[in-house]
Structure formats: structure tokens, C-alpha cells
Amino acid sequence: MPDTSATRSSGSSTKFLDVAFKGLSVVVIPLLLWGIKLEVNNAIQEERISEMQEDLDKLASITNSVQGNTLALVRLEGKIDNVNEKIDEVKKLLRSQ
């Protein structure tokens, strides 16, 4: 006659393992989904960072251009001031004659 206590313990072990695997799957599946979500968010942020870096590079070149234009404007203002002074001198000379 088979040992019923061994069969019972084998059955209870199987039930225990079944419950343990179900419990682990309840924990593992959300963890996997959370991990996937983190990876997706990380990839999105890396893409945003690279886009922002490109924007910064464009802004740096625009800033350099503006600075160059500012210097050219200052030079032109100086030349215009010199021309105005010479015109004023010519006016004075013409009026004095």
C-alpha cells in the first residue's frame, strides 16, 4: 500500500510551489513593466538632451554672429561720427567765406 503521508507532503509541496510561483509572478510582472517604463523614459530624456544640445550649439553660433555685428556697428558709428565732424567743418568753412 502506498504511503499516503508522502503523497500528501508531495501534494502540499506542489501546492506551495504553485502558490509561490503565482506570488512571484505577481511581483515580477509589475517590476518588468516598471523597468521597461524606466528605460523608455531614459531614452526619451536622452533624445531631449541631444535636441537641447543642438539648440545650444545653434544659439552659440547666433550669439557669435550678433557679437560680430555689434562690433561692426560700433565701427560704423565711429566712422559716421568722423564724417559728421568733417561735414560740420565744411559747413563752417562755407559759411565763413
Contact map, one row per residue, 1 for C-alpha under 8 A:
1110000000000000000000000000000000000000000000000000000000000000000000000000000000000000000000000
1111000000000000000000000000000000000000000000000000000000000000000000000000000000000000000000000
1111111000000000000000000000000000000000000000000000000000000000000000000000000000000000000000000
0111111100000000000000000000000000000000000000000000000000000000000000000000000000000000000000000
0011111110000000000000000000000000000000000000000000000000000000000000000000000000000000000000000
0011111111000000000000000000000000000000000000000000000000000000000000000000000000000000000000000
0011111111100000000000000000000000000000000000000000000000000000000000000000000000000000000000000
0001111111110000000000000000000000000000000000000000000000000000000000000000000000000000000000000
0000111111111000000000000000000000000000000000000000000000000000000000000000000000000000000000000
0000011111111100000000000000000000000000000000000000000000000000000000000000000000000000000000000
0000001111111110000000000000000000000000000000000000000000000000000000000000000000000000000000000
0000000111111111000000000000000000000000000000000000000000000000000000000000000000000000000000000
0000000011111111100000000000000000000000000000000000000000000000000000000000000000000000000000000
0000000001111111110000000000000000000000000000000000000000000000000000000000000000000000000000000
0000000000111111111000000000000000000000000000000000000000000000000000000000000000000000000000000
0000000000011111111100000000000000000000000000000000000000000000000000000000000000000000000000000
0000000000001111111110000000000000000000000000000000000000000000000000000000000000000000000000000
0000000000000111111111000000000000000000000000000000000000000000000000000000000000000000000000000
0000000000000011111111100000000000000000000000000000000000000000000000000000000000000000000000000
0000000000000001111111110000000000000000000000000000000000000000000000000000000000000000000000000
0000000000000000111111111000000000000000000000000000000000000000000000000000000000000000000000000
0000000000000000011111111100000000000000000000000000000000000000000000000000000000000000000000000
0000000000000000001111111110000000000000000000000000000000000000000000000000000000000000000000000
0000000000000000000111111111000000000000000000000000000000000000000000000000000000000000000000000
0000000000000000000011111111100000000000000000000000000000000000000000000000000000000000000000000
0000000000000000000001111111110000000000000000000000000000000000000000000000000000000000000000000
0000000000000000000000111111111000000000000000000000000000000000000000000000000000000000000000000
0000000000000000000000011111111100000000000000000000000000000000000000000000000000000000000000000
0000000000000000000000001111111110000000000000000000000000000000000000000000000000000000000000000
0000000000000000000000000111111111000000000000000000000000000000000000000000000000000000000000000
0000000000000000000000000011111111100000000000000000000000000000000000000000000000000000000000000
0000000000000000000000000001111111110000000000000000000000000000000000000000000000000000000000000
0000000000000000000000000000111111111000000000000000000000000000000000000000000000000000000000000
0000000000000000000000000000011111111100000000000000000000000000000000000000000000000000000000000
0000000000000000000000000000001111111110000000000000000000000000000000000000000000000000000000000
0000000000000000000000000000000111111111000000000000000000000000000000000000000000000000000000000
0000000000000000000000000000000011111111100000000000000000000000000000000000000000000000000000000
0000000000000000000000000000000001111111110000000000000000000000000000000000000000000000000000000
0000000000000000000000000000000000111111111000000000000000000000000000000000000000000000000000000
0000000000000000000000000000000000011111111100000000000000000000000000000000000000000000000000000
0000000000000000000000000000000000001111111110000000000000000000000000000000000000000000000000000
0000000000000000000000000000000000000111111111000000000000000000000000000000000000000000000000000
0000000000000000000000000000000000000011111111100000000000000000000000000000000000000000000000000
0000000000000000000000000000000000000001111111110000000000000000000000000000000000000000000000000
0000000000000000000000000000000000000000111111111000000000000000000000000000000000000000000000000
0000000000000000000000000000000000000000011111111100000000000000000000000000000000000000000000000
0000000000000000000000000000000000000000001111111110000000000000000000000000000000000000000000000
0000000000000000000000000000000000000000000111111111000000000000000000000000000000000000000000000
0000000000000000000000000000000000000000000011111111100000000000000000000000000000000000000000000
0000000000000000000000000000000000000000000001111111110000000000000000000000000000000000000000000
0000000000000000000000000000000000000000000000111111111000000000000000000000000000000000000000000
0000000000000000000000000000000000000000000000011111111100000000000000000000000000000000000000000
0000000000000000000000000000000000000000000000001111111110000000000000000000000000000000000000000
0000000000000000000000000000000000000000000000000111111111000000000000000000000000000000000000000
0000000000000000000000000000000000000000000000000011111111100000000000000000000000000000000000000
0000000000000000000000000000000000000000000000000001111111110000000000000000000000000000000000000
0000000000000000000000000000000000000000000000000000111111111000000000000000000000000000000000000
0000000000000000000000000000000000000000000000000000011111111100000000000000000000000000000000000
0000000000000000000000000000000000000000000000000000001111111110000000000000000000000000000000000
0000000000000000000000000000000000000000000000000000000111111111000000000000000000000000000000000
0000000000000000000000000000000000000000000000000000000011111111100000000000000000000000000000000
0000000000000000000000000000000000000000000000000000000001111111110000000000000000000000000000000
0000000000000000000000000000000000000000000000000000000000111111111000000000000000000000000000000
0000000000000000000000000000000000000000000000000000000000011111111100000000000000000000000000000
0000000000000000000000000000000000000000000000000000000000001111111110000000000000000000000000000
0000000000000000000000000000000000000000000000000000000000000111111111000000000000000000000000000
0000000000000000000000000000000000000000000000000000000000000011111111100000000000000000000000000
0000000000000000000000000000000000000000000000000000000000000001111111110000000000000000000000000
0000000000000000000000000000000000000000000000000000000000000000111111111000000000000000000000000
0000000000000000000000000000000000000000000000000000000000000000011111111100000000000000000000000
0000000000000000000000000000000000000000000000000000000000000000001111111110000000000000000000000
0000000000000000000000000000000000000000000000000000000000000000000111111111000000000000000000000
0000000000000000000000000000000000000000000000000000000000000000000011111111100000000000000000000
0000000000000000000000000000000000000000000000000000000000000000000001111111110000000000000000000
0000000000000000000000000000000000000000000000000000000000000000000000111111111000000000000000000
0000000000000000000000000000000000000000000000000000000000000000000000011111111100000000000000000
0000000000000000000000000000000000000000000000000000000000000000000000001111111110000000000000000
0000000000000000000000000000000000000000000000000000000000000000000000000111111111000000000000000
0000000000000000000000000000000000000000000000000000000000000000000000000011111111100000000000000
0000000000000000000000000000000000000000000000000000000000000000000000000001111111110000000000000
0000000000000000000000000000000000000000000000000000000000000000000000000000111111111000000000000
0000000000000000000000000000000000000000000000000000000000000000000000000000011111111100000000000
0000000000000000000000000000000000000000000000000000000000000000000000000000001111111110000000000
0000000000000000000000000000000000000000000000000000000000000000000000000000000111111111000000000
0000000000000000000000000000000000000000000000000000000000000000000000000000000011111111100000000
0000000000000000000000000000000000000000000000000000000000000000000000000000000001111111110000000
0000000000000000000000000000000000000000000000000000000000000000000000000000000000111111111000000
0000000000000000000000000000000000000000000000000000000000000000000000000000000000011111111100000
0000000000000000000000000000000000000000000000000000000000000000000000000000000000001111111110000
0000000000000000000000000000000000000000000000000000000000000000000000000000000000000111111111000
0000000000000000000000000000000000000000000000000000000000000000000000000000000000000011111111100
0000000000000000000000000000000000000000000000000000000000000000000000000000000000000001111111110
0000000000000000000000000000000000000000000000000000000000000000000000000000000000000000111111111
0000000000000000000000000000000000000000000000000000000000000000000000000000000000000000011111111
0000000000000000000000000000000000000000000000000000000000000000000000000000000000000000001111111
0000000000000000000000000000000000000000000000000000000000000000000000000000000000000000000111111
0000000000000000000000000000000000000000000000000000000000000000000000000000000000000000000011111
